[in-house]
Amino acid sequence: MRVHLYTGSLDLVRRSGVGQAVAHQRAMLESAGVEVVESWALPADAVHINTVLPDAPLAAWRARLRGERVVVYGHSTMEDFRNSFVGSNRLAPLFKQWLRLCYNRGDVVLTPTPYARNILDGYGLRPPVQVLSNGVDTDFFAPDPARRAEFRRRYGLGDGEKAVVSAGHFMQRKGILSFIRLARALPAVRFFWFGYTQPALVPADIRQAMAEAPANLTFPGFVSQAELRDAYCGADLFCFCSHEETEGIVVLEALGCGVPVLVRDIPVYEGWLTHGETVYKARSEADWPALAAGILDGTLPDLTAAGRRVAEARSLTRLGRQLCEVYRRLDRAAPHPRPAPLRAR
């Protein structure tokens, strides 16, 4: 079997979770013995489309004309587009219509959680929406004392000094304002936010809050996957304050590295992350400091072993087998119709 991972505009989002998801798909497929190509030169049994940039529906159209199945990944929703970049709230309704056009080009839409599927089901899409986690490389993202030591050496963390890590774009939806407030509430703890966003896309209130952030908070910028892994391993807590996600790859990465995880109590985690069993969840802004302090000082139980098992259940090898089952279901389905006009319905 041969699968075409379409990468036409991937460079524009390679540093995002979408870019990481594409890398995961390659690893999943190769672990299952599937040939992966990134060119139209060879015919493929299926084409994966991960972005919703302007070339995406055209790529799906081309694949249909070649008689190839189209697997569209539903990484985005209108809900997680809001409160992101400058102007995103005004554009959100139009973005939803564009998502419908893009997702309707698929024979199947894959999205990472039941929560995301429920949202997309409400969009009235023609193709079926199925759940398949983005997964995590649990061999790469794994506990490692040497990586912990390297991170702490690199950032000058002293013996016994606690470190809290997060990652994401500089946007309200990712919870950066909550993270800044948490750093201010725990001045004896070192905080690190990894990631980068072009300043022109960052709302003014976020830029101001970052400029006024407390001295114990560092913004190292965008780093490689290896450096981010070192940060997970070296942290005493991974704190993800996001208000809206379709899954949260960084959460899976942190769980894989065996670091305690504190997230906002939002619907996307229901059914696979449980408060007090695999992670801790903050229900309100007032909960963050107390929960973080309890995790850091050891008064709250250590959940890292259970958290690691959550990541292992979403290993790329396991998901590769599940992805192959998606193809088998497509093969059993009726032949797809001729390409529909490129408009939302």
VEXDREN-2710 file (C-alpha; in Angstrom, 1 decimal):
% VEXDREN-2710
k/r/px/py/pz
1/MET/0.0/0.0/0.0
2/ARG/1.2/3.5/-0.8
3/VAL/0.0/6.7/1.0
4/HIS/0.7/10.2/-0.2
5/LEU/1.3/12.7/2.6
6/TYR/0.4/16.0/0.8
7/THR/2.9/18.7/1.9
8/GLY/2.0/21.5/-0.6
9/SER/1.8/24.3/2.0
10/LEU/3.1/22.5/5.0
11/ASP/6.1/24.8/5.5
12/LEU/3.7/27.5/6.5
13/VAL/2.6/25.5/9.6
14/ARG/5.5/23.1/10.1
15/ARG/6.2/24.7/13.5
16/SER/2.7/24.1/14.7
17/GLY/0.9/21.1/16.0
18/VAL/-0.3/20.3/12.5
19/GLY/3.3/20.0/11.3
20/GLN/4.0/17.6/14.2
21/ALA/0.9/15.6/13.4
22/VAL/2.1/15.1/9.8
23/ALA/5.5/13.8/11.1
24/HIS/3.5/11.4/13.4
25/GLN/1.5/10.1/10.4
26/ARG/4.6/9.2/8.5
27/ALA/6.0/7.3/11.6
28/MET/2.6/5.6/12.1
29/LEU/2.4/4.5/8.5
30/GLU/6.0/3.3/8.3
31/SER/5.6/1.3/11.5
32/ALA/2.7/-0.5/9.8
33/GLY/4.8/-1.2/6.7
34/VAL/3.0/1.3/4.5
35/GLU/5.0/3.1/1.8
36/VAL/4.9/6.9/2.2
37/VAL/5.5/9.4/-0.6
38/GLU/5.3/13.2/-0.7
39/SER/5.0/13.6/-4.5
40/TRP/2.3/13.3/-7.1
41/ALA/4.8/11.4/-9.3
42/LEU/3.6/8.0/-8.1
43/PRO/0.0/6.9/-7.8
44/ALA/-1.2/6.3/-4.2
45/ASP/-4.0/4.4/-2.6
46/ALA/-4.8/7.4/-0.4
47/VAL/-3.8/11.0/0.0
48/HIS/-3.6/12.7/3.5
49/ILE/-4.5/16.4/3.6
50/ASN/-3.7/18.1/6.9
51/THR/-3.9/21.9/6.3
52/VAL/-6.9/24.1/5.4
53/LEU/-4.8/26.5/3.4
54/PRO/-6.0/27.5/-0.1
55/ASP/-4.2/24.6/-1.9
56/ALA/-5.9/22.0/0.3
57/PRO/-9.2/21.6/-1.6
58/LEU/-7.4/21.7/-4.9
59/ALA/-5.2/18.9/-3.8
60/ALA/-8.2/16.9/-2.8
61/TRP/-9.8/17.6/-6.2
62/ARG/-6.6/16.4/-7.9
63/ALA/-6.5/13.2/-5.9
64/ARG/-10.2/12.4/-6.7
65/LEU/-9.5/12.9/-10.4
66/ARG/-6.7/10.3/-10.1
67/GLY/-9.1/7.9/-8.4
68/GLU/-7.3/8.1/-5.0
69/ARG/-9.0/8.2/-1.7
70/VAL/-8.8/11.4/0.3
71/VAL/-8.2/11.4/4.0
72/VAL/-8.7/14.8/5.5
73/TYR/-7.5/15.6/9.0
74/GLY/-9.7/17.8/11.1
75/HIS/-7.1/19.6/13.2
76/SER/-9.0/22.9/13.2
77/THR/-12.4/24.1/14.3
78/MET/-14.0/27.5/14.5
79/GLU/-14.0/27.1/18.2
80/ASP/-10.2/26.8/18.5
81/PHE/-9.7/29.5/15.9
82/ARG/-11.3/32.1/18.1
83/ASN/-9.1/34.0/20.6
84/SER/-6.0/33.2/18.7
85/PHE/-4.5/35.8/16.3
86/VAL/-5.4/39.4/15.6
87/GLY/-8.8/39.5/14.0
88/SER/-9.6/35.9/14.6
89/ASN/-12.9/36.4/16.4
90/ARG/-14.3/38.5/13.5
91/LEU/-13.2/35.9/11.0
92/ALA/-14.4/32.9/12.9
93/PRO/-17.8/32.4/11.1
94/LEU/-16.1/32.7/7.7
95/PHE/-13.4/30.3/8.9
96/LYS/-16.1/27.7/9.8
97/GLN/-17.5/27.9/6.2
98/TRP/-14.0/27.4/4.8
99/LEU/-13.5/24.4/7.1
100/ARG/-16.7/22.9/5.7
101/LEU/-15.5/23.3/2.2
102/CYS/-12.1/21.8/3.0
103/TYR/-13.4/18.9/5.1
104/ASN/-16.2/18.1/2.6
105/ARG/-13.4/17.2/0.0
106/GLY/-12.6/14.0/2.0
107/ASP/-13.8/10.5/1.8
108/VAL/-13.3/10.5/5.6
109/VAL/-12.4/13.2/8.2
110/LEU/-10.1/12.1/11.0
111/THR/-10.0/14.2/14.2
112/PRO/-8.1/13.4/17.3
113/THR/-10.8/13.2/20.1
114/PRO/-14.5/12.5/20.6
115/TYR/-14.9/16.1/21.7
116/ALA/-13.6/17.4/18.3
117/ARG/-15.7/14.9/16.5
118/ASN/-18.8/16.2/18.2
119/ILE/-18.0/19.7/17.1
120/LEU/-17.4/18.6/13.5
121/ASP/-20.6/16.5/13.5
122/GLY/-22.4/19.8/14.2
123/TYR/-21.0/21.3/11.0
124/GLY/-23.1/19.0/8.8
125/LEU/-20.2/17.5/6.9
126/ARG/-20.9/15.0/4.1
127/PRO/-18.0/12.5/4.9
128/PRO/-18.0/10.5/8.1
129/VAL/-16.0/11.9/11.0
130/GLN/-13.8/9.3/12.8
131/VAL/-11.6/9.7/15.9
132/LEU/-7.9/8.9/15.7
133/SER/-5.4/10.5/18.1
134/ASN/-2.5/12.5/16.7
135/GLY/-0.4/10.2/18.9
136/VAL/3.1/10.6/20.5
137/ASP/6.5/9.0/19.9
138/THR/6.8/7.3/23.3
139/ASP/10.4/6.2/22.5
140/PHE/11.5/9.8/21.9
141/PHE/9.3/11.4/24.6
142/ALA/10.3/9.3/27.6
143/PRO/11.7/10.0/31.1
144/ASP/15.5/10.5/30.9
145/PRO/17.6/11.8/33.9
146/ALA/20.4/12.9/31.5
147/ARG/18.0/15.0/29.5
148/ARG/16.7/16.5/32.8
149/ALA/20.2/17.4/33.8
150/GLU/21.0/19.0/30.5
151/PHE/17.9/21.2/30.6
152/ARG/18.7/22.3/34.1
153/ARG/22.3/23.1/33.2
154/ARG/21.3/25.0/30.1
155/TYR/18.9/27.3/32.0
156/GLY/21.0/27.6/35.2
157/LEU/18.5/25.9/37.5
158/GLY/20.0/25.3/40.9
159/ASP/19.7/22.2/43.1
160/GLY/16.2/22.0/44.4
161/GLU/15.0/24.9/42.3
162/LYS/11.6/24.1/40.8
163/ALA/10.7/24.6/37.1
164/VAL/7.3/24.8/35.4
165/VAL/7.1/24.5/31.6
166/SER/4.5/25.2/29.0
167/ALA/4.5/25.5/25.2
168/GLY/2.4/27.1/22.4
169/HIS/1.7/30.2/20.4
170/PHE/1.4/33.6/22.1
171/MET/-2.4/33.7/22.1
172/GLN/-5.2/34.0/24.6
173/ARG/-6.7/30.6/23.6
174/LYS/-3.4/28.9/24.7
175/GLY/-3.8/30.4/28.2
176/ILE/-0.7/32.5/28.2
177/LEU/-2.3/35.1/30.4
178/SER/-3.1/32.5/33.0
179/PHE/0.5/31.2/32.8
180/ILE/1.8/34.7/33.4
181/ARG/-0.5/35.1/36.4
182/LEU/0.6/31.8/37.8
183/ALA/4.3/32.7/37.5
184/ARG/3.6/35.9/39.4
185/ALA/1.8/34.0/42.1
186/LEU/4.7/31.6/42.6
187/PRO/7.8/33.9/42.5
188/ALA/10.2/31.3/44.0
189/VAL/9.5/29.0/41.0
190/ARG/11.1/29.3/37.5
191/PHE/8.7/29.3/34.6
192/PHE/9.4/28.7/30.9
193/TRP/7.0/29.2/27.9
194/PHE/8.4/27.6/24.7
195/GLY/7.1/28.8/21.3
196/TYR/7.0/31.8/19.1
197/THR/4.4/33.8/17.1
198/GLN/5.1/36.6/14.7
199/PRO/4.5/39.9/16.7
200/ALA/2.1/41.3/14.1
201/LEU/-0.2/38.4/14.8
202/VAL/-0.1/38.8/18.6
203/PRO/-2.9/40.9/20.1
204/ALA/-1.8/44.0/21.9
205/ASP/-2.9/42.9/25.3
206/ILE/-0.8/39.7/25.0
207/ARG/2.2/41.7/23.9
208/GLN/1.8/44.0/26.9
209/ALA/1.3/41.1/29.4
210/MET/4.5/39.5/28.1
211/ALA/6.5/42.7/28.3
212/GLU/5.3/43.1/32.0
213/ALA/5.9/39.4/32.9
214/PRO/7.6/38.7/36.2
215/ALA/11.4/38.1/36.3
216/ASN/10.9/34.3/37.1
217/LEU/9.3/33.8/33.7
218/THR/11.4/33.1/30.6
219/PHE/10.3/33.0/26.9
220/PRO/13.0/31.0/25.2
221/GLY/11.2/31.1/21.8
222/PHE/10.8/28.2/19.3
223/VAL/13.1/25.3/20.0
224/SER/13.7/21.9/18.4
225/GLN/11.8/18.8/19.4
226/ALA/15.0/17.5/21.1
227/GLU/15.2/20.7/23.2
228/LEU/11.5/20.6/24.0
229/ARG/11.9/17.0/25.2
230/ASP/14.8/18.1/27.4
231/ALA/12.5/20.7/28.9
232/TYR/9.7/18.2/29.6
233/CYS/12.3/15.9/31.3
234/GLY/13.8/18.7/33.3
235/ALA/10.5/20.2/34.4
236/ASP/8.9/19.6/37.8
237/LEU/5.5/20.4/36.2
238/PHE/4.0/20.9/32.7
239/CYS/1.2/23.4/32.9
240/PHE/-1.1/23.7/29.9
241/CYS/-3.6/26.5/30.4
242/SER/-5.3/26.3/27.0
243/HIS/-9.0/27.2/26.9
244/GLU/-9.7/25.2/23.7
245/GLU/-8.0/22.3/21.9
246/THR/-8.9/19.4/19.6
247/GLU/-6.4/17.3/21.5
248/GLY/-3.1/18.9/22.6
249/ILE/0.0/17.1/21.3
250/VAL/2.2/18.8/23.9
251/VAL/0.1/17.3/26.7
252/LEU/0.8/13.8/25.3
253/GLU/4.5/14.6/24.9
254/ALA/4.7/15.8/28.6
255/LEU/2.9/12.7/29.8
256/GLY/5.3/10.5/27.8
257/CYS/8.3/12.2/29.5
258/GLY/6.9/11.4/32.9
259/VAL/6.4/15.0/34.1
260/PRO/3.4/15.9/36.3
261/VAL/0.7/17.6/34.2
262/LEU/-1.8/20.4/35.1
263/VAL/-4.4/21.4/32.6
264/ARG/-7.5/23.5/32.5
265/ASP/-10.7/21.5/33.1
266/ILE/-12.1/21.8/29.6
267/PRO/-14.3/19.2/27.6
268/VAL/-11.6/18.0/25.2
269/TYR/-10.0/16.0/28.0
270/GLU/-13.2/14.2/29.2
271/GLY/-12.9/10.5/28.8
272/TRP/-9.2/10.1/28.6
273/LEU/-7.6/12.4/31.2
274/THR/-9.0/12.2/34.7
275/HIS/-8.4/14.7/37.5
276/GLY/-6.5/13.1/40.4
277/GLU/-5.8/9.9/38.4
278/THR/-3.7/10.8/35.3
279/VAL/-3.5/14.6/35.5
280/TYR/-4.7/17.5/37.7
281/LYS/-7.3/19.9/36.3
282/ALA/-7.9/23.5/37.3
283/ARG/-11.6/24.4/37.2
284/SER/-11.1/28.1/37.8
285/GLU/-8.3/30.7/37.7
286/ALA/-8.1/30.5/41.5
287/ASP/-7.2/26.8/41.3
288/TRP/-4.0/27.2/39.4
289/PRO/-1.6/28.4/42.2
290/ALA/-2.8/25.9/44.8
291/LEU/-2.7/22.9/42.5
292/ALA/0.7/23.9/41.1
293/ALA/2.1/24.4/44.6
294/GLY/0.7/21.0/45.7
295/ILE/2.3/19.2/42.8
296/LEU/5.6/21.0/43.2
297/ASP/5.9/20.4/47.0
298/GLY/4.7/16.8/46.8
299/THR/1.6/17.2/48.9
300/LEU/-0.5/16.0/46.0
301/PRO/-0.1/12.4/44.8
302/ASP/2.4/11.6/42.0
303/LEU/0.3/10.6/38.9
304/THR/3.2/10.3/36.4
305/ALA/3.1/6.5/36.0
306/ALA/-0.6/6.7/35.1
307/GLY/0.1/9.6/32.8
308/ARG/2.8/7.7/31.0
309/ARG/0.3/4.9/30.4
310/VAL/-2.0/7.4/28.7
311/ALA/0.8/8.3/26.3
312/GLU/1.7/4.7/25.7
313/ALA/-1.9/3.9/24.7
314/ARG/-1.4/6.5/21.9
315/SER/2.0/5.4/20.7
316/LEU/2.6/5.8/17.0
317/THR/2.9/2.0/16.5
318/ARG/-0.5/1.3/17.9
319/LEU/-2.1/4.2/16.0
320/GLY/-0.4/2.9/12.8
321/ARG/-2.5/-0.2/13.0
322/GLN/-5.6/1.8/13.7
323/LEU/-4.9/4.0/10.7
324/CYS/-4.6/0.9/8.4
325/GLU/-8.1/-0.1/9.6
326/VAL/-9.4/3.3/8.4
327/TYR/-8.1/2.4/4.9
328/ARG/-9.7/-1.0/5.1
329/ARG/-13.1/0.6/5.9
330/LEU/-12.6/3.0/2.9
331/ASP/-11.9/0.0/0.6
332/ARG/-15.1/-1.7/1.7
333/ALA/-17.2/1.5/1.1
334/ALA/-18.8/2.2/-2.2
335/PRO/-16.6/4.0/-4.8
336/HIS/-16.5/7.7/-4.2
337/PRO/-18.4/9.9/-6.5
338/ARG/-16.9/12.2/-9.2
339/PRO/-15.3/15.4/-7.7
340/ALA/-17.9/17.8/-6.4
341/PRO/-17.7/21.6/-7.3
342/LEU/-15.3/23.5/-5.1
343/ARG/-17.8/25.2/-2.9
344/ALA/-19.1/24.7/0.6
345/ARG/-22.5/23.1/1.0
END
